[in-house]
Amino acid sequence: MPANNENLNNENLNVPGDHIQQPARSRALQTTSTEAGGPAGRTLPDDETLLRVRGLKKVYHTDGGDIEAVRNLTFDLGRNELVCLVGPSGSGKTTLLKCIAGLLAPTEGEVVLAGKKITAPPKKMAVVFQEYGRSLFPWLRVADNVELPLKNAGVPKAERTRLVNEALEAVGLAHVPKSYPWQLSGGMQQRVAIARAVAYQPEVLLMDEPFAAVDAQTRADLEDLVRRIWKQLGMTVLFVTHDIDESVYLGQRVIILSSSPTVVQEDLVIDLPAERDQLETRADPRFTELRHHVYEQIQLAKKGHRPDAEKVNR
Ligand SMILES: Nc1ncnc2c1ncn2[C@@H]1O[C@H](COP(=O)(O)OP(=O)(O)OP(=O)(O)O)[C@@H](O)[C@H]1O
């Protein structure tokens, strides 16, 4: 079970043990931030990069005036990387994901997938949202829900059957292909949504707070499921979460967004061993250091600290 979940929406949250003096850091944290002089997000050489986000800005034009949701985001995702994204409520996480998914046009800047600028939903990308209840079709059986995007993509029947069976196997639902979503628990429904995304064999899997609505034990199981599938299938995963522990447990990197209008506050390497375990990893002193650091950064962001403060005030 995830210990010490931290919901960033809760203004009164405390890190248990915060009053205890923290041990000296065992080794330096690997971060990229504007304060270090470079672009806030980590950028990679061309041959290692799958997804590039460059100078991304999004302004919503509403009857009540303009809302600058995202000011300037720059970072790269490498092939087969699992990167988590955290930030205060309203910092533009969903907006960013929608721009990456080609569902929203950026006001400035661009998102580039495998060298091609994204202007519409790319074929090799899948998204899993929090609201699995709304994303599954209640009148379709589990296997038919998973099969639908493959049908729409024109994948031949035999191939579809193989992909659906493999995906249901991978998420531990091979025994319920004929059930309807409403006959399953919340955690199982979210597994169906993950299976549907996985069967599609995306190069990039975007996940927007996918476990926010499930209980803690199910959440821990689903976290391990994501890491297992990510390793098995070799996708690039961008995982948005409100939960600091979850971001550190899952990610190879954690990108921390500032408060709105949003820039990358910090891009932190999670240098925990590749084999993660709910009990052992979370008991690792390095895990505590990393989560403490992410928590501090989020608190700074919530208090309005901005890495681009001089530019903002100018
Ligand atoms: N369709 C829209 N029209 C106008 N403003 C919007 C729209 N969608 C989002 N916003 C505004 O953009 C800002 C960022 O919203 P967004 O949902 O991307 O943030 P978030 O970080 O995902 O939030 P949360 O953590 O609460 O889910 C907010 O001020 C929000 O009110």
The ligand as a Gaussian input file, in Angstrom:
#p B3LYP/6-31G(d) Opt

LIG

0 1
 N      -11.286000      24.507000     -21.884000
 C      -10.818000      25.456000     -21.083000
 N      -11.221000      26.732000     -21.236000
 C      -10.747000      27.706000     -20.442000
 N       -9.847000      27.512000     -19.446000
 C       -9.414000      26.271000     -19.245000
 C       -9.879000      25.166000     -20.044000
 N       -9.253000      24.040000     -19.615000
 C       -8.459000      24.411000     -18.591000
 N       -8.553000      25.741000     -18.373000
 C       -7.805000      26.529000     -17.378000
 O       -6.413000      26.312000     -17.598000
 C       -5.717000      26.182000     -16.366000
 C       -5.006000      24.818000     -16.327000
 O       -5.998000      23.784000     -16.290000
 P       -5.609000      22.240000     -16.363000
 O       -6.869000      21.461000     -16.218000
 O       -4.776000      21.996000     -17.552000
 O       -4.705000      22.089000     -15.048000
 P       -4.320000      20.785000     -14.213000
 O       -2.932000      20.993000     -13.729000
 O       -4.566000      19.558000     -15.036000
 O       -5.371000      20.866000     -13.030000
 P       -5.763000      19.731000     -11.935000
 O       -4.493000      19.314000     -11.269000
 O       -6.666000      20.477000     -11.001000
 O       -6.441000      18.628000     -12.687000
 C       -6.747000      26.348000     -15.265000
 O       -6.736000      27.724000     -14.891000
 C       -8.055000      26.026000     -15.954000
 O       -9.139000      26.724000     -15.373000

